Amino acid sequence: MCSSMGVRPSQSPQLNSTMVWRQALSPNRVSMCASSVRRFLAVRDETTGRTSSRVWGPGRRRAAPRWDSWRMRFGVRLTENQSQPGVSTMVIRRPDTSACRLRHSSVSWPDSKNRRPRMVFPTELFPTPFQPSRSSRNSKPRTKAERDMGREMALGLPITDAQILEMESHEVDIDFAMAAEEERKLRHDVMAHVHTFAHCCPTAAPIIHLGATSCYVGDNTDLIMLRDGFDILLPKLARVIDRLANFAEKYADLPTLGYTHYQPAQLTTVGKRACLWLQDLAMDMRNMQRARDDLRFRGVKGTTGTQASFLQLFQGDHDKVEDLDRMVTEMAGFKKAYLVTGQTYSRKVDVDCLSSLASLGASIHKICTDIRLLANLKEIEEPFEKEQIGSSAMPYKRNPMRAERCCSLARHLVALMTDPLQTASVQWLERTLDDSANRRISLPESFLTADIILSTLQNITEGLVVYPKVIERHIRHELPFMATENIIMAMVKAGGNRQDCHEKIRVLSQEAAAVVKQEGGDNDLLVRVQRDPYFAPVLGQLDAILDPKTFIGRAPQQVTRFLSEEVRPLLEPYKAKMDVKIELEL
């Protein structure tokens, strides 16, 4: 359902006026389950009782909706400053009618160039810039005390208090059965709800959806949903990063085999490997935060983006059209609106948002694939419940079911990326409707899929189990081959010839490899080295040479620095949301 918008014939601003607020219903799009509100600022002449058509306010830098946090406690009144003609002083009038005059607070009316007035705020009342709260951006129907503060719609259309109150009283009173029947007849979802809302509000029916379009309802709602969707996902991603960071810190210096081409390679540490996962997730968090912050509002743009209908409503007053666009944008909690749109906002916006989610899907797929591979090696396992069954046929199995589920859903999340790409590429001119049905699936599915993947991954990272003894055994099997270069270096330091030593090691290594591969035996290279008199000068150094921690380089130091410089600062904004623990019924 949509609120009304309008103006009255133009009048000049009056001194000795009262600022008033009015809130009306905004689109409530049932298919997307989202709603918002609009607030408008007006100037009411206390002598004539008429509302000025020129919208004025705290200026572009101090937007009208930012008064929301204190408008319930104060009435705002302007009185003429006799010592400075043309300048008024703002007076705060409390509900008990006592008033306190604010020095240094003034409003200058438009000059000859018809510029918007600017208000100077006193630092003693507003020491820091104030922002609209989340509760104000998503407010419920206003109380009577709030409604009494605003008696007129700001921009001048003949909209009555009775109409506004009627719409407010039916904000959540939605007859879904009637809406479904209307949509069956009209084949238009937005108009079905406009008719349904009008049925609930017969007095307001003539002004509902005035000047608006379906995309004003749908696209603005979608942008609110995209923003709020990121606000849900980002704390969840932060918790996953936090759990993995704790895991990396705990195992920062535990040596483990590194793998390239899934073949044993130089040693790393369990914590350093976790930092590779963390780095990908940190990049995803920055990308998602950027996509969220880059979102703008479509605002009030009309059928093809030209704002022609609103310019007609406001009788050619361009300033009013811009003011309305700005107010609606700021009311919805957005800093900016897109300056140009077609009938819709550019579908490249959807590409930008979903690409960050698809990238997250790729990261999680890689992480969970690694966990599955390590589970096969019995080095690391995801949580496994006491009575959990891994296989109906093989009772000994401990399948990595959670990681497999993440991989399965992550592939779907990545695949959904093709939808917005194709949709953006095939939009004709100002818009075609073949985007709609696709977006109703791809947008919510992307966010819902990312949501459950993050919840599942948090559950995994909160219960990862490491088996150090298994890791140690795997190192013992491979370390003799890796230690050959260190043995050669020690022999050279003891006076040996590098080439002779290299040949000795090559022959012994091949013999040991044959035992492993052809006979299925253990790697006995070190035994062969110890039996060869050639290596007598370094036998006493073999234990130190073969200490796994001498093969991990700076991995522990890298973990410490990475966590302190990149990961922990990234999580700082989400500190208050870190204590949520995930219990999944999978």
C-alpha positions as CSV (number, residue, x, y, z in Angstrom):
1,M,0.0,0.0,0.0
2,C,1.2,3.5,-0.8
3,S,1.0,6.8,1.0
4,S,-0.2,9.9,-0.6
5,M,2.0,12.8,-1.6
6,G,1.0,16.3,-2.5
7,V,1.2,20.1,-2.4
8,R,-1.0,23.2,-2.1
9,P,-0.7,26.4,-4.1
10,S,2.5,28.2,-3.5
11,Q,2.8,30.8,-0.7
12,S,5.7,32.7,0.8
13,P,7.2,31.4,4.0
14,Q,6.0,33.2,7.1
15,L,7.9,34.3,10.2
16,N,6.3,33.4,13.5
17,S,5.5,29.9,12.1
18,T,5.5,26.4,13.5
19,M,7.4,23.5,12.1
20,V,5.1,20.4,11.9
21,W,5.7,16.8,11.0
22,R,3.5,14.4,9.3
23,Q,4.0,10.7,8.8
24,A,2.1,8.6,6.3
25,L,2.1,5.0,5.3
26,S,4.6,4.0,2.7
27,P,4.5,1.0,0.3
28,N,3.9,-2.2,2.1
29,R,4.7,-4.8,-0.6
30,V,3.3,-8.1,0.6
31,S,5.3,-10.2,-1.9
32,M,8.6,-8.8,-0.4
33,C,7.3,-8.4,3.2
34,A,8.8,-4.9,3.7
35,S,7.5,-1.5,4.7
36,S,8.8,2.0,5.4
37,V,7.5,5.4,6.3
38,R,7.7,8.9,5.0
39,R,8.0,12.1,7.0
40,F,7.5,15.6,5.7
41,L,8.4,19.0,7.1
42,A,6.0,22.0,6.7
43,V,5.7,25.6,7.8
44,R,2.4,26.6,9.2
45,D,1.3,30.3,9.4
46,E,-0.2,30.6,12.9
47,T,-2.2,33.7,11.8
48,T,-4.0,32.2,8.8
49,G,-3.6,28.5,9.7
50,R,-2.4,27.8,6.2
51,T,0.7,25.7,5.4
52,S,3.4,27.2,3.3
53,S,4.3,25.4,0.1
54,R,7.9,26.2,0.3
55,V,9.6,23.4,2.1
56,W,12.3,24.6,4.4
57,G,14.3,22.9,7.0
58,P,17.7,22.4,8.6
59,G,19.3,22.5,5.2
60,R,20.9,19.9,3.1
61,R,23.5,19.0,5.7
62,R,21.1,18.7,8.5
63,A,18.3,16.8,6.9
64,A,14.7,17.0,8.2
65,P,14.4,13.4,9.2
66,R,17.3,13.8,11.6
67,W,15.0,15.6,14.0
68,D,13.3,12.3,14.7
69,S,15.2,11.6,17.9
70,W,13.9,14.6,19.7
71,R,10.7,15.7,17.9
72,M,8.5,13.8,20.3
73,R,9.8,15.8,23.3
74,F,9.8,19.3,21.9
75,G,7.6,21.5,19.8
76,V,9.7,23.7,17.5
77,R,8.7,27.3,17.2
78,L,10.1,30.3,15.3
79,T,9.8,33.9,16.6
80,E,11.0,37.0,14.7
81,N,14.3,38.5,15.8
82,Q,13.5,42.2,16.0
83,S,17.2,43.2,16.0
84,Q,17.9,41.3,12.8
85,P,15.1,41.7,10.2
86,G,14.6,38.6,8.1
87,V,16.1,36.3,10.7
88,S,14.2,34.2,13.2
89,T,15.2,32.6,16.4
90,M,14.3,29.0,17.1
91,V,12.5,28.4,20.4
92,I,12.1,25.0,21.9
93,R,8.7,24.6,23.5
94,R,8.3,21.6,25.8
95,P,5.0,19.7,26.4
96,D,4.6,21.6,29.8
97,T,4.6,24.8,27.7
98,S,7.9,26.1,29.3
99,A,10.3,27.4,26.7
100,C,14.0,27.9,26.5
101,R,15.4,30.3,24.0
102,L,18.5,29.0,22.1
103,R,21.1,31.6,21.5
104,H,23.1,31.3,18.3
105,S,20.3,29.4,16.6
106,S,18.8,31.1,13.6
107,V,17.0,30.5,10.3
108,S,17.6,32.8,7.4
109,W,14.8,32.9,4.9
110,P,15.5,32.5,1.2
111,D,17.3,35.4,-0.4
112,S,16.6,36.9,-3.8
113,K,17.9,33.8,-5.5
114,N,15.2,31.8,-3.8
115,R,17.7,29.5,-2.0
116,R,16.7,27.1,0.6
117,P,17.0,28.5,4.2
118,R,19.9,27.3,6.4
119,M,19.6,26.6,10.1
120,V,22.5,27.0,12.4
121,F,22.4,24.6,15.4
122,P,23.7,25.5,18.8
123,T,26.6,23.4,19.9
124,E,25.4,23.4,23.5
125,L,22.3,21.5,22.5
126,F,23.7,19.3,19.7
127,P,27.4,18.7,20.5
128,T,27.7,16.0,17.9
129,P,25.9,15.3,14.6
130,F,22.8,13.3,15.3
131,Q,21.7,10.4,13.1
132,P,18.3,8.8,12.6
133,S,17.9,5.8,14.8
134,R,16.9,2.4,13.4
135,S,13.7,2.6,15.3
136,S,12.8,5.9,13.6
137,R,13.6,4.5,10.1
138,N,11.4,1.5,10.7
139,S,8.8,3.1,12.9
140,K,5.4,1.7,13.7
141,P,2.2,3.8,13.5
142,R,2.6,7.0,15.3
143,T,1.1,7.6,18.7
144,K,-1.5,10.3,19.2
145,A,1.1,12.5,20.9
146,E,3.3,12.3,17.8
147,R,0.4,12.9,15.5
148,D,-0.7,16.0,17.4
149,M,2.7,17.5,16.5
150,G,2.0,17.5,12.8
151,R,-1.3,18.8,11.5
152,E,-0.6,19.4,7.9
153,M,1.0,17.5,5.0
154,A,4.1,19.4,4.1
155,L,4.1,20.1,0.5
156,G,0.7,21.5,-0.1
157,L,-1.7,19.0,-1.7
158,P,-5.2,19.0,-0.1
159,I,-4.6,16.1,2.2
160,T,-6.5,16.1,5.5
161,D,-5.6,14.9,8.9
162,A,-8.5,12.4,8.7
163,Q,-7.0,10.8,5.7
164,I,-3.6,10.5,7.3
165,L,-5.1,9.1,10.5
166,E,-7.2,6.7,8.6
167,M,-4.2,5.3,6.7
168,E,-2.2,5.1,9.9
169,S,-4.9,3.1,11.7
170,H,-4.9,0.5,8.9
171,E,-1.1,0.2,8.4
172,V,-1.0,-3.4,9.4
173,D,-4.6,-4.2,8.8
174,I,-4.1,-6.1,5.5
175,D,-6.9,-8.2,4.0
176,F,-4.7,-10.7,2.2
177,A,-7.7,-12.6,0.9
178,M,-9.1,-9.5,-0.8
179,A,-5.7,-8.6,-2.1
180,A,-5.4,-12.0,-3.7
181,E,-8.8,-11.7,-5.3
182,E,-8.0,-8.3,-6.6
183,E,-4.7,-9.5,-8.1
184,R,-6.5,-12.4,-9.7
185,K,-8.8,-9.9,-11.5
186,L,-6.3,-7.1,-12.1
187,R,-3.1,-9.2,-12.8
188,H,-1.2,-6.4,-11.0
189,D,0.2,-7.0,-7.5
190,V,0.7,-3.4,-6.5
191,M,-2.7,-2.2,-7.8
192,A,-4.3,-5.1,-6.0
193,H,-3.0,-3.8,-2.7
194,V,-3.8,-0.2,-3.6
195,H,-7.4,-1.3,-4.1
196,T,-7.3,-3.3,-0.9
197,F,-5.9,-0.4,1.1
198,A,-8.4,1.9,-0.4
199,H,-11.2,-0.4,0.7
200,C,-9.9,-0.1,4.3
201,C,-9.5,3.6,3.9
202,P,-12.4,5.1,2.0
203,T,-11.7,8.6,3.1
204,A,-8.1,8.4,1.9
205,A,-8.8,6.4,-1.2
206,P,-8.7,9.4,-3.6
207,I,-5.1,10.2,-2.7
208,I,-3.6,6.7,-2.3
209,H,-0.8,6.1,-4.8
210,L,-1.0,9.7,-6.1
211,G,1.9,10.4,-8.4
212,A,3.5,7.1,-7.6
213,T,4.3,4.1,-9.8
214,S,4.7,0.4,-9.1
215,C,8.4,0.7,-9.2
216,Y,8.3,3.5,-6.7
217,V,6.8,0.8,-4.4
218,G,8.8,-2.2,-5.5
219,D,12.2,-0.8,-6.2
220,N,12.5,1.3,-3.2
221,T,11.3,-1.6,-1.1
222,D,13.9,-3.9,-2.7
223,L,16.7,-1.4,-1.9
224,I,15.6,-1.3,1.7
225,M,15.6,-5.1,1.8
226,L,19.0,-5.3,0.2
227,R,20.4,-2.9,2.8
228,D,18.7,-4.7,5.7
229,G,19.7,-8.0,4.3
230,F,23.4,-7.0,4.4
231,D,22.8,-5.8,8.0
232,I,21.7,-9.3,8.9
233,L,24.5,-11.1,7.1
234,L,27.5,-9.0,8.1
235,P,27.3,-9.8,11.8
236,K,26.9,-13.5,11.0
237,L,30.0,-13.3,8.8
238,A,31.8,-11.4,11.6
239,R,31.0,-14.3,14.1
240,V,32.4,-16.9,11.6
241,I,35.6,-14.8,11.3
242,D,35.8,-14.4,15.0
243,R,35.6,-18.2,15.6
244,L,38.1,-19.0,13.0
245,A,40.4,-16.3,14.3
246,N,40.3,-17.9,17.8
247,F,41.0,-21.3,16.1
248,A,44.0,-19.8,14.2
249,E,45.4,-18.2,17.3
250,K,45.1,-21.5,19.3
251,Y,46.9,-23.5,16.7
252,A,49.3,-20.9,15.4
253,D,52.4,-22.9,16.0
254,L,51.1,-26.5,15.5
255,P,53.1,-27.9,12.5
256,T,51.2,-29.7,9.8
257,L,51.9,-30.9,6.3
258,G,51.3,-28.3,3.6
259,Y,49.9,-29.6,0.4
260,T,50.3,-28.3,-3.2
261,H,48.6,-30.3,-6.0
262,Y,47.3,-32.2,-3.0
263,Q,50.7,-33.7,-2.7
264,P,52.8,-33.3,0.5
265,A,54.8,-30.1,0.5
266,Q,56.7,-27.9,2.9
267,L,55.3,-27.7,6.4
268,T,53.0,-25.0,7.6
269,T,50.9,-24.7,10.7
270,V,47.2,-25.4,11.4
271,G,46.7,-21.8,12.4
272,K,48.4,-20.4,9.3
273,R,46.1,-22.6,7.1
274,A,43.1,-21.1,8.9
275,C,44.4,-17.7,8.2
276,L,44.2,-18.5,4.5
277,W,40.5,-19.1,5.0
278,L,40.2,-15.9,7.1
279,Q,41.8,-13.8,4.5
280,D,39.2,-14.8,1.9
281,L,36.4,-14.1,4.4
282,A,37.9,-10.8,5.3
283,M,37.9,-9.8,1.7
284,D,34.2,-10.9,1.4
285,M,33.3,-8.8,4.5
286,R,34.9,-5.7,3.0
287,N,33.2,-6.4,-0.4
288,M,29.8,-6.9,1.3
289,Q,30.2,-3.8,3.5
290,R,31.1,-1.7,0.4
291,A,28.1,-3.1,-1.6
292,R,25.9,-2.2,1.4
293,D,27.3,1.3,1.8
294,D,27.2,2.0,-2.0
295,L,23.4,1.4,-2.1
296,R,21.3,4.4,-2.8
297,F,17.6,4.9,-2.8
298,R,15.6,5.1,-6.0
299,G,13.5,7.8,-4.4
300,V,10.8,9.7,-6.2
301,K,11.5,9.5,-9.9
302,G,8.2,8.7,-11.8
303,T,7.4,6.3,-14.5
304,T,10.5,6.7,-16.7
305,G,12.7,8.4,-14.2
306,T,12.0,12.0,-15.3
307,Q,9.9,13.0,-12.3
308,A,7.4,14.5,-14.7
309,S,4.3,13.4,-12.7
310,F,5.7,15.1,-9.6
311,L,6.6,18.2,-11.4
312,Q,3.0,18.4,-12.6
313,L,1.7,17.9,-9.1
314,F,3.9,20.6,-7.8
315,Q,2.9,22.9,-10.6
316,G,6.4,23.2,-12.1
317,D,8.2,23.8,-8.9
318,H,11.5,21.9,-9.4
319,D,12.7,22.7,-5.8
320,K,9.7,20.9,-4.3
321,V,10.3,17.8,-6.4
322,E,14.0,17.7,-5.3
323,D,12.9,18.3,-1.7
324,L,10.5,15.5,-1.7
325,D,13.0,13.2,-3.3
326,R,15.6,14.1,-0.6
327,M,13.1,13.8,2.3
328,V,11.9,10.4,1.2
329,T,15.5,9.2,0.7
330,E,16.6,10.4,4.1
331,M,13.5,9.0,5.8
332,A,14.3,5.6,4.5
333,G,17.8,5.8,6.0
334,F,19.8,6.4,2.8
335,K,22.4,9.1,2.5
336,K,21.8,9.5,-1.3
337,A,19.4,8.7,-4.0
338,Y,20.4,7.7,-7.6
339,L,20.3,11.0,-9.5
340,V,19.2,9.2,-12.7
341,T,17.1,6.2,-13.1
342,G,14.8,4.7,-15.8
343,Q,11.6,3.3,-14.5
344,T,13.8,1.1,-12.2
345,Y,17.1,1.6,-10.6
346,S,19.9,0.2,-12.6
347,R,19.9,-3.6,-12.4
348,K,23.7,-3.3,-12.2
349,V,23.0,-2.6,-8.5
350,D,21.7,-6.2,-8.1
351,V,24.8,-7.4,-9.9
352,D,27.0,-5.6,-7.4
353,C,25.1,-6.9,-4.4
354,L,24.9,-10.5,-5.5
355,S,28.4,-10.7,-6.8
356,S,29.6,-10.0,-3.2
357,L,27.4,-12.9,-2.0
358,A,28.6,-15.2,-4.8
359,S,32.2,-14.4,-3.8
360,L,31.3,-15.3,-0.3
361,G,29.9,-18.6,-1.6
362,A,33.2,-19.4,-3.4
363,S,35.2,-18.7,-0.2
364,I,33.0,-20.9,1.9
365,H,33.0,-23.7,-0.6
366,K,36.9,-23.6,-0.6
367,I,37.0,-23.6,3.2
368,C,34.5,-26.5,3.6
369,T,36.2,-28.5,0.9
370,D,39.5,-28.2,2.8
371,I,37.8,-29.4,5.9
372,R,36.4,-32.4,4.1
373,L,39.8,-33.2,2.7
374,L,41.4,-32.9,6.2
375,A,38.6,-35.0,7.6
376,N,39.6,-37.8,5.2
377,L,43.1,-37.5,6.6
378,K,41.6,-37.7,10.1
379,E,43.5,-34.5,11.0
380,I,40.5,-32.2,11.5
381,E,36.8,-32.9,11.9
382,E,33.7,-30.9,12.1
383,P,31.4,-31.3,15.1
384,F,30.0,-34.9,15.4
385,E,27.2,-35.5,17.8
386,K,27.3,-38.3,20.3
387,E,24.4,-40.2,18.7
388,Q,25.0,-38.9,15.1
389,I,25.0,-41.5,12.4
390,G,27.4,-41.1,9.6
391,S,26.2,-43.9,7.3
392,S,23.1,-46.1,7.4
393,A,25.3,-49.0,6.1
394,M,28.7,-48.3,7.6
395,P,28.3,-47.5,11.3
396,Y,32.0,-46.5,11.7
397,K,31.8,-43.6,9.3
398,R,31.9,-39.9,10.4
399,N,30.9,-38.1,7.3
400,P,31.5,-34.3,7.2
401,M,27.8,-33.6,6.6
402,R,27.8,-30.0,7.7
403,A,30.7,-29.0,5.4
404,E,29.1,-31.0,2.6
405,R,25.9,-29.1,3.0
406,C,27.8,-25.8,2.9
407,C,29.5,-26.8,-0.3
408,S,26.2,-27.8,-1.8
409,L,24.4,-24.5,-1.0
410,A,27.5,-22.5,-1.8
411,R,27.4,-23.8,-5.4
412,H,23.8,-22.7,-5.6
413,L,24.7,-19.2,-4.3
414,V,27.5,-18.9,-6.9
415,A,25.1,-20.1,-9.6
416,L,22.5,-17.4,-8.7
417,M,25.0,-14.8,-9.8
418,T,24.1,-15.5,-13.5
419,D,20.6,-14.2,-12.9
420,P,21.3,-10.5,-12.2
421,L,24.0,-10.5,-14.9
422,Q,21.6,-11.7,-17.5
423,T,18.8,-9.4,-16.2
424,A,21.0,-6.3,-16.4
425,S,22.1,-7.2,-19.9
426,V,18.6,-7.6,-21.4
427,Q,16.8,-4.6,-20.0
428,W,15.5,-2.6,-22.9
429,L,15.7,1.2,-22.9
430,E,14.0,2.5,-19.7
431,R,12.8,-0.9,-18.5
432,T,11.2,-4.3,-19.4
433,L,9.2,-6.4,-17.1
434,D,11.2,-9.6,-17.7
435,D,13.3,-8.7,-14.8
436,S,10.5,-8.9,-12.2
437,A,9.8,-12.7,-11.8
438,N,13.5,-13.5,-12.0
439,R,14.5,-10.9,-9.3
440,R,11.7,-12.1,-6.9
441,I,13.5,-15.4,-6.9
442,S,17.2,-14.6,-7.2
443,L,17.4,-11.7,-4.7
444,P,15.8,-13.3,-1.7
445,E,17.3,-16.7,-2.5
446,S,20.8,-15.3,-2.6
447,F,20.4,-13.7,0.8
448,L,18.6,-16.7,2.4
449,T,21.2,-19.1,1.0
450,A,24.1,-16.9,2.3
451,D,22.3,-16.7,5.7
452,I,22.0,-20.5,6.2
453,I,25.5,-21.1,4.9
454,L,26.9,-18.6,7.4
455,S,24.9,-20.1,10.3
456,T,26.1,-23.6,9.4
457,L,29.7,-22.5,9.0
458,Q,29.6,-20.8,12.4
459,N,28.4,-24.1,13.9
460,I,31.3,-25.9,12.2
461,T,33.9,-23.4,13.3
462,E,32.7,-23.4,16.9
463,G,33.3,-27.1,17.1
464,L,36.3,-28.0,14.9
465,V,38.3,-30.9,16.4
466,V,42.0,-31.2,15.7
467,Y,44.0,-34.5,16.1
468,P,47.6,-33.5,16.8
469,K,48.9,-37.1,17.0
470,V,47.5,-37.9,13.5
471,I,49.1,-34.8,12.2
472,E,52.4,-35.7,13.8
473,R,52.3,-39.2,12.3
474,H,51.8,-37.8,8.8
475,I,54.7,-35.4,9.3
476,R,57.0,-38.3,10.4
477,H,56.1,-40.1,7.2
478,E,57.1,-37.2,4.9
479,L,59.6,-35.2,6.9
480,P,62.7,-37.4,6.1
481,F,62.3,-36.4,2.4
482,M,61.8,-32.8,3.3
483,A,64.8,-32.8,5.6
484,T,67.3,-33.9,2.9
485,E,68.3,-30.4,2.0
486,N,68.9,-29.5,5.6
487,I,71.1,-32.7,6.0
488,I,73.1,-31.7,2.9
489,M,73.6,-28.2,4.4
490,A,74.8,-29.7,7.7
491,M,77.2,-32.0,5.9
492,V,78.7,-29.1,3.9
493,K,79.2,-27.2,7.1
494,A,81.0,-30.2,8.6
495,G,83.4,-30.2,5.6
496,G,81.7,-32.5,3.1
497,N,81.3,-32.0,-0.6
498,R,77.8,-30.7,-1.6
499,Q,77.7,-32.8,-4.9
500,D,78.8,-36.0,-3.2
501,C,76.3,-35.6,-0.4
502,H,73.5,-34.8,-2.9
503,E,74.2,-38.1,-4.7
504,K,74.3,-40.1,-1.5
505,I,70.9,-38.6,-0.4
506,R,69.4,-39.2,-3.9
507,V,70.3,-42.9,-3.9
508,L,69.0,-43.5,-0.3
509,S,65.8,-41.6,-1.0
510,Q,65.0,-43.7,-4.0
511,E,65.5,-46.9,-2.0
512,A,63.3,-45.6,0.8
513,A,60.6,-44.5,-1.7
514,A,60.6,-48.0,-3.2
515,V,59.9,-49.5,0.2
516,V,57.0,-47.1,0.7
517,K,55.4,-47.5,-2.7
518,Q,56.2,-51.1,-3.7
519,E,56.3,-52.8,-0.3
520,G,53.8,-50.6,1.6
521,G,56.4,-50.1,4.3
522,D,57.2,-47.0,6.3
523,N,59.6,-44.4,5.2
524,D,63.1,-45.6,6.4
525,L,65.3,-42.9,4.9
526,L,66.6,-41.8,8.3
527,V,67.5,-45.3,9.2
528,R,69.5,-45.6,6.0
529,V,71.2,-42.3,6.6
530,Q,72.1,-43.3,10.2
531,R,73.6,-46.6,8.9
532,D,75.7,-44.9,6.2
533,P,79.2,-44.0,7.6
534,Y,79.3,-41.0,5.2
535,F,76.9,-39.1,7.5
536,A,78.7,-39.8,10.7
537,P,79.7,-36.1,11.1
538,V,76.1,-35.0,11.4
539,L,74.4,-38.0,13.3
540,G,74.3,-36.0,16.5
541,Q,72.4,-33.2,14.8
542,L,69.7,-35.3,13.2
543,D,67.1,-34.8,16.0
544,A,67.5,-31.0,15.8
545,I,67.5,-31.1,12.0
546,L,64.2,-33.1,12.0
547,D,62.4,-31.0,14.5
548,P,59.1,-30.0,12.6
549,K,59.1,-26.5,14.1
550,T,62.3,-25.8,12.2
551,F,60.4,-26.3,9.0
552,I,57.4,-23.9,9.5
553,G,59.3,-20.7,8.9
554,R,57.5,-17.5,10.2
555,A,54.1,-19.1,10.1
556,P,53.3,-18.4,13.8
557,Q,54.5,-14.8,13.5
558,Q,52.5,-14.3,10.4
559,V,49.4,-15.6,12.2
560,T,49.9,-13.2,15.1
561,R,50.4,-10.1,12.9
562,F,47.6,-11.0,10.5
563,L,45.1,-11.4,13.3
564,S,46.1,-8.2,15.2
565,E,46.4,-5.9,12.1
566,E,43.7,-7.1,9.8
567,V,41.2,-9.4,11.5
568,R,40.6,-8.0,14.9
569,P,40.1,-4.4,13.7
570,L,37.6,-5.7,11.1
571,L,35.5,-7.2,13.8
572,E,35.5,-4.2,16.1
573,P,32.1,-2.8,14.8
574,Y,30.5,-6.1,15.7
575,K,31.8,-6.7,19.2
576,A,28.3,-6.4,20.7
577,K,27.0,-9.2,18.5
578,M,29.8,-11.8,19.0
579,D,28.1,-13.8,21.8
580,V,25.5,-15.5,19.7
581,K,26.0,-19.2,19.5
582,I,24.5,-21.3,16.7
583,E,22.6,-24.5,17.5
584,L,21.4,-26.1,14.3
585,E,18.8,-28.8,13.7
586,L,20.4,-30.4,10.7
